[in-house]
Amino acid sequence: MYRKSDIAFLRGRQSSGKFCKTLETFLFTFLDEVQECLEDQIVVFQQDNASIHASKETKKFLEDSGVFLMDGLVLTT
């Protein structure tokens, strides 16, 4: 199954609060649609270690929202 989410065009610097709002607006609808198609499988969200991704606020927001995160960092060269 292949799906694409809507793209979010962001303006200016992003704070953890703005990032959480972007996730709420764009990611959650997409995850709900994908989860319906996958039935009993778990959808896992992956992000890098950018400061707004790794902040306490973002981690708590994702945890409270029931989003499963991939453990570990992806290394790129």
C-alpha positions in Angstrom: 0.0 0.0 0.0 1.4 3.4 -1.0 -0.1 6.7 0.1 1.0 10.2 0.1 0.2 12.8 2.7 -0.6 16.4 2.1 2.5 18.6 2.0 2.9 21.3 4.7 4.5 24.6 3.7 6.0 26.2 6.7 6.9 29.8 7.2 9.7 31.1 9.4 11.5 29.4 12.2 9.7 26.4 13.7 9.3 26.0 17.4 8.2 22.8 19.1 4.7 24.2 19.5 4.4 25.1 15.8 5.8 21.6 14.9 3.2 19.9 17.1 0.4 22.0 15.4 1.8 20.9 12.0 1.7 17.3 13.1 -1.8 17.7 14.4 -3.0 19.3 11.2 -1.3 17.2 8.6 0.1 14.0 10.1 -2.8 12.7 12.2 -5.4 12.7 9.4 -2.9 10.8 7.2 -2.0 8.3 10.0 -5.7 7.6 10.6 -6.3 6.9 6.9 -3.3 4.6 6.7 -4.2 2.8 10.0 -7.7 2.0 8.6 -6.1 0.3 5.6 -3.6 -1.7 7.7 -6.2 -3.0 10.2 -4.3 -4.7 13.0 -0.8 -3.5 12.0 0.9 -0.7 13.9 1.9 2.5 12.0 5.3 3.8 13.2 6.4 7.5 12.7 10.1 8.3 12.0 11.8 11.6 12.5 15.4 12.8 13.0 17.0 14.4 16.0 16.3 18.0 15.1 15.7 20.1 18.2 12.0 20.5 17.6 11.6 16.8 17.0 13.5 15.8 20.2 12.1 18.4 22.6 10.2 17.4 25.7 7.1 19.2 24.4 7.1 17.3 21.1 7.8 13.9 22.8 5.0 14.4 25.3 2.6 15.6 22.5 3.3 12.5 20.4 3.1 10.2 23.4 -0.2 11.7 24.6 -1.5 11.4 21.0 -0.7 7.7 20.9 1.9 8.0 18.0 4.4 5.2 17.9 8.0 6.4 17.2 10.8 4.4 15.6 13.6 3.9 18.1 17.1 5.2 17.3 18.4 7.7 14.8 18.8 7.3 11.1 22.4 8.0 10.1 23.1 9.7 6.8 26.4 10.5 5.1 
